[in-house]
Amino acid sequence: MEIKILSEKTNKLLKRKEIQFQVEHEKPSGTTPRLEVKRAVADALKVNVDLVFVRKFETKTGTHTAFGTANLYDSVEDAKRVEPAYIVRRNIPEKPKEEKKE
């Protein structure tokens, strides 16, 4: 997976950087999972992965190229204050479900 940062804009009011990116993925089976993209964006920006929140990520039909937007916050608290709850949930890895003991 190859990532390219297309633009980076600072939003001082919301204490974040708004990032637009492009991902070239090799998987013929479909779009790369959101958490992998989140890690790739964090690596490209050289920041902590917990501070990056991918908002939108879409593969163009018939290609292996996806475009998306992400926000990089100063702290996780700032992100939880600003981002909608469903975006926060999408960007947090799922915990393994515990088996019911009977």
Beta strands, then each sheet from edge to edge (+ up, - down):
strand 1: 2-11
strand 2: 16-24
strand 3: 52-59
strand 4: 65-73
sheet 1: 1+ 2- 4+ 3-
end
